[in-house]
């Protein structure tokens, strides 16, 4: 069946792949990191299909600064600098201008969709001691989940800088309008330089995902065209 949620999910999935860091060099990500960003926290609301169609095409390549990966949950998302409608339709968004990977508090926010395999939906399946990696294609920072809690949307102090190196992930606790947020806190346990072998493996997985997404988009287009032809035929018969 063709429906709005299905179309919305496919468009978001395609966006995530379009801004995968395989499309960027480490130098490009570094340049992007130096650019100023805006932070519109009111944008953290469940998007409609119209929102996805409008803002999904406005994501800028210059916003991409890295990647987040949760291997156990098969999550790989671009990290984009700044909170706005567009960035949130392509991955995880940074929440402070001065945040740095591997130093102090590194907060990220993402959408919780009805399809809980999309964007930050999988965070609900996280457990303590799960590993989360972020990378700028030069270094990989590995964090271990230490706490999972629900907070009020007004508790913005959780994104402030800290003395210890931590990762803070935030999303809505429900895939609908809500005043509460799920917050995942993780401590830095390891950092290392990126190896060529790591990205060769990542590129293979990425190509498979991109091919699957392209096939799904083509199937959707075919189904829409077929539905249009059927509708046109019945309208013609009735006239």
C-alpha positions as a LaTeX table, in Angstrom:
\begin{tabular}{lrrr}
\hline
Residue & $x$ (\AA) & $y$ (\AA) & $z$ (\AA) \\
\hline
Unk1 & 0.00 & 0.00 & 0.00 \\
Unk2 & 1.24 & 3.50 & $-0.86$ \\
Unk3 & 0.91 & 5.86 & 2.09 \\
Unk4 & 2.42 & 9.07 & 3.42 \\
Unk5 & 4.50 & 7.47 & 6.22 \\
Unk6 & 6.09 & 5.05 & 3.74 \\
Unk7 & 7.03 & 7.85 & 1.36 \\
Unk8 & 8.30 & 9.98 & 4.25 \\
Unk9 & 10.49 & 7.18 & 5.58 \\
Unk10 & 11.98 & 6.44 & 2.16 \\
Unk11 & 12.83 & 10.10 & 1.59 \\
Unk12 & 14.54 & 10.35 & 4.98 \\
Unk13 & 16.46 & 7.11 & 4.41 \\
Unk14 & 17.70 & 8.45 & 1.07 \\
Unk15 & 18.77 & 11.69 & 2.76 \\
Unk16 & 20.80 & 9.80 & 5.36 \\
Unk17 & 22.68 & 7.98 & 2.60 \\
Unk18 & 23.18 & 11.11 & 0.50 \\
Unk19 & 25.09 & 12.75 & 3.34 \\
Unk20 & 27.07 & 9.70 & 4.44 \\
Unk21 & 30.71 & 10.64 & 5.10 \\
Unk22 & 31.86 & 8.38 & 2.27 \\
Unk23 & 30.90 & 11.36 & 0.10 \\
Unk24 & 33.35 & 13.61 & 1.97 \\
Unk25 & 37.08 & 13.77 & 2.58 \\
Unk26 & 38.53 & 14.36 & 6.05 \\
Unk27 & 39.64 & 17.79 & 4.81 \\
Unk28 & 36.10 & 18.71 & 3.72 \\
Unk29 & 34.70 & 17.70 & 7.12 \\
Unk30 & 37.35 & 19.83 & 8.83 \\
Unk31 & 36.47 & 22.86 & 6.70 \\
Unk32 & 32.76 & 22.35 & 7.44 \\
Unk33 & 33.51 & 22.28 & 11.17 \\
Unk34 & 34.90 & 25.83 & 10.98 \\
Unk35 & 31.64 & 27.22 & 9.58 \\
Unk36 & 29.11 & 28.92 & 11.84 \\
Unk37 & 25.76 & 27.24 & 12.41 \\
Unk38 & 22.34 & 28.17 & 13.79 \\
Unk39 & 20.57 & 26.36 & 16.61 \\
Unk40 & 16.77 & 26.31 & 16.41 \\
Unk41 & 15.69 & 23.90 & 19.13 \\
Unk42 & 12.02 & 24.41 & 18.26 \\
Unk43 & 12.76 & 22.39 & 15.11 \\
Unk44 & 12.85 & 19.21 & 17.19 \\
Unk45 & 9.28 & 18.19 & 16.40 \\
Unk46 & 8.08 & 15.12 & 14.52 \\
Unk47 & 8.09 & 16.15 & 10.83 \\
Unk48 & 5.13 & 15.66 & 8.49 \\
Unk49 & 5.45 & 14.44 & 4.90 \\
Unk50 & 5.21 & 18.07 & 3.74 \\
Unk51 & 8.06 & 19.02 & 6.11 \\
Unk52 & 10.21 & 16.21 & 4.71 \\
Unk53 & 9.48 & 17.24 & 1.12 \\
Unk54 & 10.15 & 20.92 & 1.87 \\
Unk55 & 13.17 & 20.79 & 4.17 \\
Unk56 & 14.71 & 17.49 & 3.10 \\
Unk57 & 15.94 & 19.11 & $-0.11$ \\
Unk58 & 17.54 & 21.99 & 1.79 \\
Unk59 & 20.23 & 19.99 & 3.60 \\
Unk60 & 23.65 & 21.50 & 2.87 \\
Unk61 & 26.78 & 19.44 & 2.28 \\
Unk62 & 28.67 & 22.11 & 4.21 \\
Unk63 & 26.80 & 21.08 & 7.39 \\
Unk64 & 28.23 & 17.54 & 7.49 \\
Unk65 & 31.10 & 17.19 & 10.00 \\
Unk66 & 31.21 & 13.50 & 10.88 \\
Unk67 & 29.40 & 10.26 & 11.52 \\
Unk68 & 27.76 & 8.43 & 14.43 \\
Unk69 & 27.67 & 4.64 & 14.56 \\
Unk70 & 25.99 & 2.18 & 16.93 \\
Unk71 & 27.16 & $-1.16$ & 15.61 \\
Unk72 & 24.89 & $-3.39$ & 17.74 \\
Unk73 & 21.80 & $-1.58$ & 16.45 \\
Unk74 & 23.14 & $-1.19$ & 12.89 \\
Unk75 & 22.84 & 2.59 & 13.11 \\
Unk76 & 25.02 & 4.81 & 10.92 \\
Unk77 & 24.10 & 8.49 & 10.71 \\
Unk78 & 25.76 & 11.66 & 9.42 \\
Unk79 & 26.58 & 14.27 & 12.07 \\
Unk80 & 25.56 & 17.76 & 10.93 \\
Unk81 & 26.51 & 21.05 & 12.54 \\
Unk82 & 23.55 & 23.04 & 13.89 \\
Unk83 & 19.93 & 22.36 & 14.78 \\
Unk84 & 17.38 & 23.10 & 12.05 \\
Unk85 & 14.60 & 21.33 & 10.17 \\
Unk86 & 16.88 & 20.27 & 7.33 \\
Unk87 & 19.76 & 18.83 & 9.37 \\
Unk88 & 17.35 & 16.79 & 11.48 \\
Unk89 & 16.05 & 15.09 & 8.31 \\
Unk90 & 19.51 & 13.79 & 7.43 \\
Unk91 & 21.03 & 12.62 & 10.70 \\
Unk92 & 22.20 & 13.75 & 14.14 \\
Unk93 & 22.60 & 17.48 & 14.81 \\
Unk94 & 25.14 & 19.17 & 17.10 \\
Unk95 & 23.68 & 21.38 & 19.85 \\
Unk96 & 26.49 & 23.83 & 20.68 \\
Unk97 & 28.79 & 25.91 & 18.50 \\
Unk98 & 31.88 & 25.10 & 20.59 \\
Unk99 & 31.52 & 21.33 & 21.01 \\
Unk100 & 34.41 & 19.10 & 19.94 \\
Unk101 & 34.60 & 15.35 & 19.45 \\
Unk102 & 36.38 & 13.61 & 22.31 \\
Unk103 & 36.46 & 16.71 & 24.53 \\
Unk104 & 33.97 & 17.63 & 27.25 \\
Unk105 & 30.28 & 17.17 & 26.54 \\
Unk106 & 29.40 & 16.34 & 22.92 \\
Unk107 & 25.58 & 16.61 & 22.64 \\
Unk108 & 23.62 & 15.44 & 19.60 \\
Unk109 & 19.90 & 15.58 & 18.90 \\
Unk110 & 17.82 & 13.59 & 16.42 \\
Unk111 & 14.24 & 12.80 & 15.47 \\
Unk112 & 12.27 & 9.88 & 16.91 \\
Unk113 & 10.13 & 8.67 & 14.00 \\
Unk114 & 7.23 & 6.20 & 14.00 \\
Unk115 & 9.55 & 3.87 & 12.12 \\
Unk116 & 11.88 & 3.23 & 15.03 \\
Unk117 & 14.70 & 2.07 & 12.76 \\
Unk118 & 15.06 & 5.62 & 11.40 \\
Unk119 & 17.27 & 8.42 & 12.73 \\
Unk120 & 17.30 & 8.39 & 16.58 \\
Unk121 & 14.43 & 5.92 & 16.96 \\
Unk122 & 16.85 & 3.05 & 17.73 \\
Unk123 & 18.07 & 4.87 & 20.86 \\
Unk124 & 15.14 & 3.31 & 22.71 \\
Unk125 & 16.84 & $-0.08$ & 22.26 \\
Unk126 & 20.16 & 1.01 & 23.76 \\
Unk127 & 21.44 & $-0.62$ & 26.94 \\
Unk128 & 24.09 & 0.34 & 29.45 \\
Unk129 & 27.59 & $-0.62$ & 28.30 \\
Unk130 & 26.61 & $-0.42$ & 24.62 \\
Unk131 & 29.32 & 1.19 & 22.50 \\
Unk132 & 28.75 & 4.28 & 20.35 \\
Unk133 & 31.34 & 5.64 & 17.93 \\
Unk134 & 31.69 & 9.07 & 16.37 \\
Unk135 & 34.30 & 10.03 & 13.79 \\
Unk136 & 35.53 & 13.00 & 11.78 \\
Unk137 & 37.34 & 10.65 & 9.38 \\
Unk138 & 40.64 & 11.41 & 11.09 \\
Unk139 & 39.94 & 9.94 & 14.52 \\
Unk140 & 37.37 & 7.55 & 15.95 \\
Unk141 & 36.00 & 8.21 & 19.44 \\
Unk142 & 34.36 & 5.28 & 21.21 \\
Unk143 & 31.90 & 5.91 & 24.05 \\
Unk144 & 30.20 & 3.49 & 26.44 \\
Unk145 & 26.61 & 4.07 & 27.55 \\
Unk146 & 26.43 & 4.82 & 31.28 \\
Unk147 & 22.91 & 6.19 & 31.72 \\
Unk148 & 19.55 & 6.24 & 29.95 \\
Unk149 & 16.86 & 8.54 & 31.35 \\
Unk150 & 13.81 & 10.63 & 30.51 \\
Unk151 & 14.01 & 14.38 & 31.05 \\
Unk152 & 11.74 & 17.38 & 30.55 \\
Unk153 & 12.22 & 19.31 & 27.31 \\
Unk154 & 13.10 & 22.41 & 29.37 \\
Unk155 & 16.22 & 20.79 & 30.85 \\
Unk156 & 18.64 & 22.33 & 28.36 \\
Unk157 & 21.44 & 22.41 & 30.93 \\
Unk158 & 22.24 & 18.80 & 29.96 \\
Unk159 & 23.99 & 20.05 & 26.81 \\
Unk160 & 26.37 & 22.35 & 28.66 \\
Unk161 & 30.11 & 21.73 & 28.71 \\
Unk162 & 31.51 & 19.24 & 31.24 \\
Unk163 & 34.95 & 18.48 & 32.65 \\
Unk164 & 34.73 & 14.82 & 31.65 \\
Unk165 & 34.57 & 13.60 & 28.05 \\
Unk166 & 31.05 & 12.37 & 27.36 \\
Unk167 & 28.51 & 11.91 & 24.58 \\
Unk168 & 24.91 & 13.05 & 25.15 \\
Unk169 & 22.22 & 11.86 & 22.74 \\
Unk170 & 18.74 & 13.39 & 22.91 \\
Unk171 & 15.48 & 12.55 & 21.16 \\
Unk172 & 11.74 & 12.70 & 21.88 \\
Unk173 & 10.56 & 9.90 & 24.16 \\
Unk174 & 7.61 & 9.29 & 21.79 \\
Unk175 & 7.22 & 9.56 & 17.99 \\
Unk176 & 4.48 & 12.16 & 18.56 \\
Unk177 & 4.22 & 15.61 & 20.14 \\
Unk178 & 5.63 & 15.31 & 23.66 \\
Unk179 & 7.21 & 17.45 & 26.37 \\
Unk180 & 9.73 & 14.80 & 27.41 \\
Unk181 & 13.02 & 13.67 & 25.94 \\
Unk182 & 14.98 & 10.44 & 26.08 \\
Unk183 & 18.59 & 11.17 & 27.04 \\
Unk184 & 21.49 & 8.76 & 26.61 \\
Unk185 & 24.78 & 9.55 & 28.33 \\
Unk186 & 28.00 & 7.76 & 27.42 \\
Unk187 & 31.59 & 8.12 & 28.64 \\
Unk188 & 34.65 & 8.22 & 26.39 \\
Unk189 & 36.54 & 4.92 & 26.66 \\
Unk190 & 38.80 & 4.97 & 23.60 \\
Unk191 & 40.04 & 7.11 & 20.75 \\
Unk192 & 42.20 & 6.09 & 17.81 \\
Unk193 & 43.23 & 7.18 & 14.34 \\
Unk194 & 41.10 & 6.06 & 11.42 \\
Unk195 & 42.60 & 3.24 & 9.36 \\
Unk196 & 42.11 & 2.69 & 5.62 \\
Unk197 & 40.81 & $-0.80$ & 6.33 \\
Unk198 & 37.99 & 0.56 & 8.50 \\
Unk199 & 36.74 & 2.79 & 5.73 \\
Unk200 & 37.07 & 0.11 & 3.05 \\
Unk201 & 34.72 & $-2.07$ & 5.10 \\
Unk202 & 32.43 & 0.89 & 5.73 \\
Unk203 & 32.34 & 1.76 & 2.02 \\
Unk204 & 31.24 & $-1.77$ & 1.09 \\
Unk205 & 28.36 & $-1.66$ & 3.61 \\
Unk206 & 27.42 & 1.83 & 2.43 \\
Unk207 & 27.25 & 0.81 & $-1.24$ \\
Unk208 & 24.93 & $-2.07$ & $-0.39$ \\
Unk209 & 22.62 & 0.23 & 1.59 \\
Unk210 & 22.61 & 2.84 & $-1.18$ \\
Unk211 & 21.68 & 0.25 & $-3.81$ \\
Unk212 & 18.82 & $-1.01$ & $-1.63$ \\
Unk213 & 17.54 & 2.54 & $-1.06$ \\
Unk214 & 17.68 & 3.30 & $-4.80$ \\
Unk215 & 15.69 & 0.14 & $-5.55$ \\
Unk216 & 13.08 & 1.09 & $-2.95$ \\
Unk217 & 12.73 & 4.57 & $-4.45$ \\
Unk218 & 12.33 & 3.11 & $-7.95$ \\
Unk219 & 9.71 & 0.67 & $-6.69$ \\
Unk220 & 7.82 & 3.52 & $-5.02$ \\
Unk221 & 7.89 & 5.60 & $-8.23$ \\
Unk222 & 6.62 & 2.60 & $-10.22$ \\
Unk223 & 3.79 & 2.01 & $-7.73$ \\
Unk224 & 2.79 & 5.69 & $-7.82$ \\
Unk225 & 2.74 & 5.65 & $-11.62$ \\
Unk226 & 0.70 & 2.45 & $-11.63$ \\
Unk227 & $-1.79$ & 3.91 & $-9.13$ \\
Unk228 & $-2.07$ & 7.07 & $-11.26$ \\
Unk229 & $-2.79$ & 5.01 & $-14.39$ \\
Unk230 & $-5.46$ & 2.97 & $-12.60$ \\
Unk231 & $-7.08$ & 6.14 & $-11.25$ \\
Unk232 & $-6.96$ & 7.78 & $-14.68$ \\
Unk233 & $-8.57$ & 4.70 & $-16.25$ \\
Unk234 & $-11.49$ & 4.70 & $-13.79$ \\
Unk235 & $-12.02$ & 8.43 & $-14.19$ \\
Unk236 & $-12.04$ & 7.97 & $-17.97$ \\
Unk237 & $-14.59$ & 5.12 & $-17.73$ \\
Unk238 & $-16.87$ & 7.25 & $-15.55$ \\
Unk239 & $-16.77$ & 10.25 & $-17.86$ \\
\hline
\end{tabular}
